């Protein structure tokens, strides 16, 4: 899967990549995700699983896979992800969820994205849902992710990152990391990161950087409603910190000042 998307560069940039995976009671999915990472054509230099106070076999799964596990006691994916990024020592910080199933060339494509063109600060791609019905897949891909990309992207002035499938440079994290929400479980961490992107940070959306993820968040209307509710909570949090029109104006002004 994922090997029919065109040739990759013959030589890769001399850099390092850490993959951060926050996980709470997702040992079964996590084991599959780690198996997919072990099969990468471009291996990760670091794999960091952030155990978000799990009570299942997460620790045993990490031991069996030989990956680093750190513990984050406060429930919430935002704080868990941030703890993983803080702990990483690589130049590129990639992010997956426990139910992500990266294709064998995922990390090779992530690495290539930061080399061509120069100046990319973050890269992200779409999700492809597995499990559930065709209706559930359509709701997830067209309404939820499609709306997120186009509606939120228009508001931001750049593509938002998808939490199950994105990467950024360590320099980006050094700048935005101190401001991310770490102790509020109702915050979507990927939207939080997207809103903190500064005008000089170029975000690339690569439609070929696809990521299979579980459709379980859309298995019921209540589950979908919860995710939408968290989106509103996140936007309210961001708007209090920085008005959207001020943010968009700053990005537009910077782009005009640096236009070739």
TORKOL-4160 file (C-alpha; in steps of 0.2 Angstrom, whole numbers, padded with zeros to 4 digits, m for minus):
260
<pt num="1" X="0000" Y="0000" Z="0000"/>
<pt num="2" X="0007" Y="0017" Z="m0004"/>
<pt num="3" X="0020" Y="0012" Z="m0017"/>
<pt num="4" X="0011" Y="0017" Z="m0032"/>
<pt num="5" X="0012" Y="0036" Z="m0030"/>
<pt num="6" X="0027" Y="0040" Z="m0041"/>
<pt num="7" X="0045" Y="0040" Z="m0039"/>
<pt num="8" X="0054" Y="0046" Z="m0023"/>
<pt num="9" X="0070" Y="0056" Z="m0023"/>
<pt num="10" X="0086" Y="0044" Z="m0025"/>
<pt num="11" X="0095" Y="0053" Z="m0011"/>
<pt num="12" X="0087" Y="0059" Z="0005"/>
<pt num="13" X="0092" Y="0074" Z="0015"/>
<pt num="14" X="0103" Y="0071" Z="0029"/>
<pt num="15" X="0091" Y="0074" Z="0043"/>
<pt num="16" X="0083" Y="0064" Z="0057"/>
<pt num="17" X="0064" Y="0060" Z="0061"/>
<pt num="18" X="0055" Y="0057" Z="0077"/>
<pt num="19" X="0038" Y="0049" Z="0077"/>
<pt num="20" X="0027" Y="0054" Z="0091"/>
<pt num="21" X="0011" Y="0043" Z="0095"/>
<pt num="22" X="0000" Y="0048" Z="0110"/>
<pt num="23" X="m0010" Y="0033" Z="0116"/>
<pt num="24" X="m0023" Y="0030" Z="0129"/>
<pt num="25" X="m0029" Y="0012" Z="0131"/>
<pt num="26" X="m0026" Y="0009" Z="0113"/>
<pt num="27" X="m0014" Y="m0006" Z="0115"/>
<pt num="28" X="m0022" Y="m0016" Z="0101"/>
<pt num="29" X="m0022" Y="m0002" Z="0088"/>
<pt num="30" X="m0004" Y="0004" Z="0094"/>
<pt num="31" X="0003" Y="m0013" Z="0091"/>
<pt num="32" X="m0003" Y="m0013" Z="0072"/>
<pt num="33" X="0004" Y="0005" Z="0070"/>
<pt num="34" X="0021" Y="0001" Z="0077"/>
<pt num="35" X="0022" Y="m0014" Z="0065"/>
<pt num="36" X="0018" Y="m0002" Z="0051"/>
<pt num="37" X="0032" Y="0009" Z="0057"/>
<pt num="38" X="0044" Y="m0005" Z="0058"/>
<pt num="39" X="0041" Y="m0009" Z="0039"/>
<pt num="40" X="0045" Y="0009" Z="0033"/>
<pt num="41" X="0057" Y="0010" Z="0019"/>
<pt num="42" X="0065" Y="0025" Z="0028"/>
<pt num="43" X="0065" Y="0020" Z="0046"/>
<pt num="44" X="0062" Y="0032" Z="0060"/>
<pt num="45" X="0076" Y="0038" Z="0070"/>
<pt num="46" X="0065" Y="0039" Z="0086"/>
<pt num="47" X="0048" Y="0032" Z="0090"/>
<pt num="48" X="0041" Y="0040" Z="0105"/>
<pt num="49" X="0024" Y="0033" Z="0112"/>
<pt num="50" X="0016" Y="0044" Z="0125"/>
<pt num="51" X="0007" Y="0033" Z="0137"/>
<pt num="52" X="m0008" Y="0044" Z="0142"/>
<pt num="53" X="m0012" Y="0036" Z="0159"/>
<pt num="54" X="m0017" Y="0019" Z="0151"/>
<pt num="55" X="m0023" Y="0004" Z="0160"/>
<pt num="56" X="m0021" Y="m0008" Z="0147"/>
<pt num="57" X="m0006" Y="m0017" Z="0139"/>
<pt num="58" X="0002" Y="m0001" Z="0131"/>
<pt num="59" X="0018" Y="m0003" Z="0141"/>
<pt num="60" X="0020" Y="m0021" Z="0135"/>
<pt num="61" X="0017" Y="m0017" Z="0117"/>
<pt num="62" X="0030" Y="m0003" Z="0118"/>
<pt num="63" X="0043" Y="m0016" Z="0126"/>
<pt num="64" X="0039" Y="m0029" Z="0113"/>
<pt num="65" X="0042" Y="m0016" Z="0098"/>
<pt num="66" X="0057" Y="m0009" Z="0106"/>
<pt num="67" X="0051" Y="0009" Z="0106"/>
<pt num="68" X="0053" Y="0023" Z="0119"/>
<pt num="69" X="0038" Y="0025" Z="0130"/>
<pt num="70" X="0035" Y="0041" Z="0141"/>
<pt num="71" X="0021" Y="0043" Z="0153"/>
<pt num="72" X="0009" Y="0058" Z="0153"/>
<pt num="73" X="m0003" Y="0058" Z="0168"/>
<pt num="74" X="m0015" Y="0072" Z="0163"/>
<pt num="75" X="m0029" Y="0065" Z="0152"/>
<pt num="76" X="m0029" Y="0074" Z="0135"/>
<pt num="77" X="m0021" Y="0071" Z="0118"/>
<pt num="78" X="m0014" Y="0089" Z="0117"/>
<pt num="79" X="m0003" Y="0087" Z="0133"/>
<pt num="80" X="0002" Y="0070" Z="0128"/>
<pt num="81" X="0007" Y="0075" Z="0111"/>
<pt num="82" X="0017" Y="0090" Z="0117"/>
<pt num="83" X="0026" Y="0079" Z="0130"/>
<pt num="84" X="0032" Y="0068" Z="0115"/>
<pt num="85" X="0037" Y="0083" Z="0105"/>
<pt num="86" X="0047" Y="0090" Z="0120"/>
<pt num="87" X="0056" Y="0073" Z="0122"/>
<pt num="88" X="0061" Y="0071" Z="0104"/>
<pt num="89" X="0079" Y="0076" Z="0098"/>
<pt num="90" X="0076" Y="0075" Z="0080"/>
<pt num="91" X="0076" Y="0088" Z="0067"/>
<pt num="92" X="0058" Y="0083" Z="0060"/>
<pt num="93" X="0044" Y="0079" Z="0072"/>
<pt num="94" X="0031" Y="0068" Z="0064"/>
<pt num="95" X="0014" Y="0064" Z="0072"/>
<pt num="96" X="0003" Y="0049" Z="0072"/>
<pt num="97" X="m0012" Y="0042" Z="0082"/>
<pt num="98" X="m0012" Y="0025" Z="0089"/>
<pt num="99" X="m0024" Y="0019" Z="0075"/>
<pt num="100" X="m0014" Y="0026" Z="0061"/>
<pt num="101" X="m0008" Y="0014" Z="0048"/>
<pt num="102" X="0006" Y="0022" Z="0039"/>
<pt num="103" X="0011" Y="0016" Z="0021"/>
<pt num="104" X="0029" Y="0009" Z="0019"/>
<pt num="105" X="0034" Y="0025" Z="0011"/>
<pt num="106" X="0026" Y="0037" Z="0023"/>
<pt num="107" X="0042" Y="0043" Z="0032"/>
<pt num="108" X="0051" Y="0044" Z="0015"/>
<pt num="109" X="0038" Y="0055" Z="0008"/>
<pt num="110" X="0038" Y="0066" Z="0024"/>
<pt num="111" X="0057" Y="0068" Z="0023"/>
<pt num="112" X="0056" Y="0072" Z="0004"/>
<pt num="113" X="0042" Y="0085" Z="0008"/>
<pt num="114" X="0054" Y="0096" Z="0018"/>
<pt num="115" X="0067" Y="0096" Z="0005"/>
<pt num="116" X="0057" Y="0101" Z="m0010"/>
<pt num="117" X="0053" Y="0115" Z="m0011"/>
<pt num="118" X="0064" Y="0123" Z="0002"/>
<pt num="119" X="0056" Y="0132" Z="0017"/>
<pt num="120" X="0042" Y="0121" Z="0021"/>
<pt num="121" X="0039" Y="0121" Z="0040"/>
<pt num="122" X="0024" Y="0109" Z="0041"/>
<pt num="123" X="0017" Y="0095" Z="0030"/>
<pt num="124" X="0001" Y="0086" Z="0032"/>
<pt num="125" X="m0010" Y="0075" Z="0021"/>
<pt num="126" X="m0028" Y="0067" Z="0021"/>
<pt num="127" X="m0035" Y="0053" Z="0031"/>
<pt num="128" X="m0043" Y="0037" Z="0023"/>
<pt num="129" X="m0055" Y="0028" Z="0035"/>
<pt num="130" X="m0055" Y="0009" Z="0038"/>
<pt num="131" X="m0068" Y="0000" Z="0048"/>
<pt num="132" X="m0087" Y="0005" Z="0048"/>
<pt num="133" X="m0099" Y="0007" Z="0034"/>
<pt num="134" X="m0097" Y="0017" Z="0018"/>
<pt num="135" X="m0108" Y="0030" Z="0025"/>
<pt num="136" X="m0097" Y="0032" Z="0040"/>
<pt num="137" X="m0082" Y="0034" Z="0028"/>
<pt num="138" X="m0091" Y="0047" Z="0018"/>
<pt num="139" X="m0096" Y="0057" Z="0034"/>
<pt num="140" X="m0078" Y="0056" Z="0040"/>
<pt num="141" X="m0069" Y="0060" Z="0024"/>
<pt num="142" X="m0081" Y="0072" Z="0015"/>
<pt num="143" X="m0090" Y="0081" Z="0030"/>
<pt num="144" X="m0078" Y="0081" Z="0044"/>
<pt num="145" X="m0060" Y="0081" Z="0036"/>
<pt num="146" X="m0066" Y="0090" Z="0020"/>
<pt num="147" X="m0075" Y="0103" Z="0031"/>
<pt num="148" X="m0059" Y="0105" Z="0042"/>
<pt num="149" X="m0048" Y="0107" Z="0027"/>
<pt num="150" X="m0058" Y="0119" Z="0017"/>
<pt num="151" X="m0068" Y="0129" Z="0030"/>
<pt num="152" X="m0054" Y="0130" Z="0043"/>
<pt num="153" X="m0041" Y="0132" Z="0030"/>
<pt num="154" X="m0050" Y="0147" Z="0023"/>
<pt num="155" X="m0051" Y="0155" Z="0040"/>
<pt num="156" X="m0032" Y="0151" Z="0044"/>
<pt num="157" X="m0026" Y="0156" Z="0027"/>
<pt num="158" X="m0016" Y="0140" Z="0026"/>
<pt num="159" X="m0020" Y="0122" Z="0027"/>
<pt num="160" X="m0023" Y="0115" Z="0044"/>
<pt num="161" X="m0013" Y="0100" Z="0050"/>
<pt num="162" X="m0022" Y="0083" Z="0052"/>
<pt num="163" X="m0017" Y="0076" Z="0069"/>
<pt num="164" X="m0016" Y="0058" Z="0063"/>
<pt num="165" X="m0004" Y="0063" Z="0049"/>
<pt num="166" X="0007" Y="0078" Z="0050"/>
<pt num="167" X="0025" Y="0083" Z="0053"/>
<pt num="168" X="0034" Y="0099" Z="0057"/>
<pt num="169" X="0052" Y="0105" Z="0060"/>
<pt num="170" X="0059" Y="0105" Z="0077"/>
<pt num="171" X="0062" Y="0124" Z="0075"/>
<pt num="172" X="0043" Y="0126" Z="0073"/>
<pt num="173" X="0040" Y="0116" Z="0089"/>
<pt num="174" X="0052" Y="0127" Z="0098"/>
<pt num="175" X="0042" Y="0142" Z="0094"/>
<pt num="176" X="0024" Y="0136" Z="0096"/>
<pt num="177" X="0027" Y="0123" Z="0109"/>
<pt num="178" X="0026" Y="0134" Z="0124"/>
<pt num="179" X="0009" Y="0140" Z="0119"/>
<pt num="180" X="0000" Y="0124" Z="0115"/>
<pt num="181" X="m0014" Y="0119" Z="0127"/>
<pt num="182" X="m0008" Y="0105" Z="0138"/>
<pt num="183" X="m0020" Y="0102" Z="0151"/>
<pt num="184" X="m0037" Y="0104" Z="0143"/>
<pt num="185" X="m0044" Y="0087" Z="0135"/>
<pt num="186" X="m0058" Y="0096" Z="0125"/>
<pt num="187" X="m0045" Y="0105" Z="0114"/>
<pt num="188" X="m0041" Y="0097" Z="0097"/>
<pt num="189" X="m0022" Y="0097" Z="0097"/>
<pt num="190" X="m0020" Y="0098" Z="0078"/>
<pt num="191" X="m0032" Y="0113" Z="0077"/>
<pt num="192" X="m0022" Y="0121" Z="0091"/>
<pt num="193" X="m0006" Y="0118" Z="0082"/>
<pt num="194" X="m0013" Y="0125" Z="0066"/>
<pt num="195" X="m0019" Y="0141" Z="0074"/>
<pt num="196" X="m0002" Y="0144" Z="0082"/>
<pt num="197" X="0007" Y="0143" Z="0065"/>
<pt num="198" X="0015" Y="0160" Z="0062"/>
<pt num="199" X="0015" Y="0170" Z="0045"/>
<pt num="200" X="0033" Y="0165" Z="0041"/>
<pt num="201" X="0029" Y="0146" Z="0043"/>
<pt num="202" X="0024" Y="0138" Z="0026"/>
<pt num="203" X="0012" Y="0123" Z="0027"/>
<pt num="204" X="0011" Y="0111" Z="0013"/>
<pt num="205" X="m0004" Y="0100" Z="0011"/>
<pt num="206" X="0001" Y="0084" Z="0001"/>
<pt num="207" X="m0015" Y="0075" Z="m0006"/>
<pt num="208" X="m0004" Y="0059" Z="m0009"/>
<pt num="209" X="0002" Y="0059" Z="0009"/>
<pt num="210" X="m0013" Y="0048" Z="0014"/>
<pt num="211" X="m0015" Y="0040" Z="0031"/>
<pt num="212" X="m0027" Y="0025" Z="0035"/>
<pt num="213" X="m0036" Y="0029" Z="0052"/>
<pt num="214" X="m0050" Y="0021" Z="0061"/>
<pt num="215" X="m0067" Y="0026" Z="0057"/>
<pt num="216" X="m0073" Y="0023" Z="0075"/>
<pt num="217" X="m0075" Y="0042" Z="0080"/>
<pt num="218" X="m0089" Y="0042" Z="0067"/>
<pt num="219" X="m0097" Y="0026" Z="0072"/>
<pt num="220" X="m0112" Y="0036" Z="0080"/>
<pt num="221" X="m0120" Y="0053" Z="0079"/>
<pt num="222" X="m0115" Y="0056" Z="0097"/>
<pt num="223" X="m0097" Y="0052" Z="0094"/>
<pt num="224" X="m0097" Y="0064" Z="0079"/>
<pt num="225" X="m0106" Y="0077" Z="0090"/>
<pt num="226" X="m0092" Y="0076" Z="0103"/>
<pt num="227" X="m0079" Y="0079" Z="0090"/>
<pt num="228" X="m0088" Y="0094" Z="0083"/>
<pt num="229" X="m0091" Y="0101" Z="0101"/>
<pt num="230" X="m0072" Y="0100" Z="0104"/>
<pt num="231" X="m0069" Y="0110" Z="0088"/>
<pt num="232" X="m0080" Y="0124" Z="0094"/>
<pt num="233" X="m0071" Y="0123" Z="0111"/>
<pt num="234" X="m0055" Y="0124" Z="0102"/>
<pt num="235" X="m0059" Y="0139" Z="0091"/>
<pt num="236" X="m0066" Y="0148" Z="0106"/>
<pt num="237" X="m0050" Y="0145" Z="0115"/>
<pt num="238" X="m0040" Y="0151" Z="0100"/>
<pt num="239" X="m0051" Y="0167" Z="0097"/>
<pt num="240" X="m0048" Y="0172" Z="0115"/>
<pt num="241" X="m0030" Y="0171" Z="0113"/>
<pt num="242" X="m0029" Y="0180" Z="0096"/>
<pt num="243" X="m0043" Y="0187" Z="0086"/>
<pt num="244" X="m0045" Y="0178" Z="0069"/>
<pt num="245" X="m0045" Y="0193" Z="0059"/>
<pt num="246" X="m0029" Y="0200" Z="0067"/>
<pt num="247" X="m0021" Y="0183" Z="0063"/>
<pt num="248" X="m0026" Y="0182" Z="0045"/>
<pt num="249" X="m0021" Y="0201" Z="0043"/>
<pt num="250" X="m0004" Y="0197" Z="0050"/>
<pt num="251" X="m0002" Y="0183" Z="0038"/>
<pt num="252" X="m0008" Y="0192" Z="0023"/>
<pt num="253" X="0004" Y="0207" Z="0027"/>
<pt num="254" X="0019" Y="0196" Z="0029"/>
<pt num="255" X="0015" Y="0187" Z="0012"/>
<pt num="256" X="0014" Y="0204" Z="0003"/>
<pt num="257" X="0030" Y="0210" Z="0011"/>
<pt num="258" X="0039" Y="0194" Z="0006"/>
<pt num="259" X="0032" Y="0192" Z="m0012"/>
<pt num="260" X="0045" Y="0189" Z="m0025"/>
